Every structure is written in structure tokens, then in C-alpha cells.
């Protein structure tokens, strides 16, 4: 897996560089107004979220009873305006027969509070600014 | 936060009590050995501590649905069946009941959203086509689960069919993200319809989590 999976740029022109998929360090991102959230994709392209009132970021992983390993599956970058969350889900792991390949992105909208896995709320929102 | 650690545990006793021992369990709760242990749904002729060299299988009902009456952990190291006494419902001839503390997982760390229990054909987590998981129709999955983290399941609980990752066929194991390390709990049953074909199947249970 690749390192530095995201970069946060702030309105004061500073930036914060995230960690890797095992320790994304979103919680260490300073509580300052975010102007953009830049996601590095497995193919090394980027997607940039901007113009959102708030942002969130997390990794999705699965652990089965059988093999005991935590397997990283997805990267989620979220932006929210007017209580509508746009979720960008990027596939990070894929096996033969999977519907999605590594790097595939699924974009969906949810009401705020229903954006989490299982359609519940998420923790970790950080404030952004709209120009 | 970094990735939380997840430990699956089961209650090996007849005491309907929570696990206060974290990932290591306590005198009642035992952690699964993920490489060697497995869950089994067996007939009433299998008893706790029987050798796992033999087992009592379940007969498909001639009409209606029946719950496979007993659940066990196949203890590889000791070559025996360890009964999960409180597992299952008391409906449809199951031998469980209104029990809150049968299965659980210790989440060591925090999560961004609620942990979700899923069931799949294999650890590839990409299909639910086996008959026990509904042959591709999640609502027909024979594996039924109920969340018991915050309350008992109620008398003769029915449970949610578990298959794949669709929201209606998974279990949210709590009411929100995990903010401090904790146990989450569920109970399970396997409900066999009279239309079932004879099967031996090894679906897997998984927990999907998020962290940041």
C-alpha cells in the first residue's frame, strides 16, 4: 500500500500530509478551516474535494472469523454541504470475481447522519470553508 | 487513530454475563483461534466436550422451518466440540433463548462508524451464492443474527438474514462509532427451510470497520 494517502490544504495556505492506510492520521490533522482535501489514488492520480462546509476521511477494513487478518478494503473521502454528504469510496483491495477493481471510485450522496457503513453517522468531521 | 484490533470471542458457559476481560476473555468468554477454530451448527445428539471426530447432523424439516438446535466451536487444539450454550433462539425448535451474551467481539481502539457484522462465502468477501446464504438472495439466508450489545434479543427472536454487505442484510453492532475500546455482542441462529437441499457449507462471519 502507498503512503501519504491524502493532503489537506487550509485557508491559511498551510497543509497537512496524511499517513498511510494503516495509520491515516486524520485525527492529527489540525482543526483549521480546510480549503481542499486531496486524495492520492492507487494509480497515482488524484481527486480533490473542495468547496465543502466540512470534510471527513476514513479507511474501511474487514476481519473475518476465519483467517484473523484485518484486510483493508476501501478509502472514504467525504464532503458535506447543506446536510448532504457526498461520499467518494475508492477500492483499495480486490480479488478475482470482485465487482470493483483497485482504484475504482463510487460516488454516492447521503443525508448527514446516514453516511456511515450501515447507514449510521460517522465521527471525525472537520470544518471547511466555501469560497 | 490507527486500525483498531478486533478479537472474536464466544461465551463457553451457561452464564448470561458480559465479557470483562477484553481481548483475552475471562472464565466464561474465550477468544477464537482464527486459524484453527471454527463454528458449527449441529443436531441435539452432539454434546459439550464430545470428541470432534463425530457429530450429529441436522435433518431438513419435512415442512416449515426449523432452527439447527445447537451451536459449537470446533476446538482444534483439544479435538472436541465446545458448546456455545446461549447461542440461538428458542423459536422453531432451537435450544437457545432470550440471551444477550453468546457471541462478541472486542474492538480495541476507535472507529469512524459503527462496526458491521457480515456473512460471506469466503474470505474474498465477494459473493454470497451458497445455499446457506440464500443462493444470491440475501433475504433467504439461513444465517440469522441479532444485535445484543445494548439489550437482550427478546423471547423467540427471529433475527436478520445475513449475507453480503447490503444494509438490510448486515448487523450494526452498536448504535454509533466506537469511541473507547469495548465489547460488542450478537446472537445467531441457522434456520433451515423444508425446501433446502442437503448441504455442508462453510460461510464466514466478518466485521467491517472504519478508522481514520
Interface residues (C-beta under 8 A of the other chain):
Chain A: X22 X23 X24 X26 X27 X56 X57 X58 X59 X60 X61 X62 X63 X64 X65 X66 X67 X68 X70 X71 X73 X76 X95 X96 X97 X98 X99 X116 X117 X118 X119 X120 X121 X122 X123 X124
Chain B: X1 X2 X3 X5 X6 X8 X32 X34 X35 X38 X39 X110 X111 X112 X113 X114 X116 X118 X120 X123 X124 X125 X126 X127 X167 X170 X172 X175 X176 X177 X179 X204 X205 X206 X207 X208 X209 X210 X211 X212
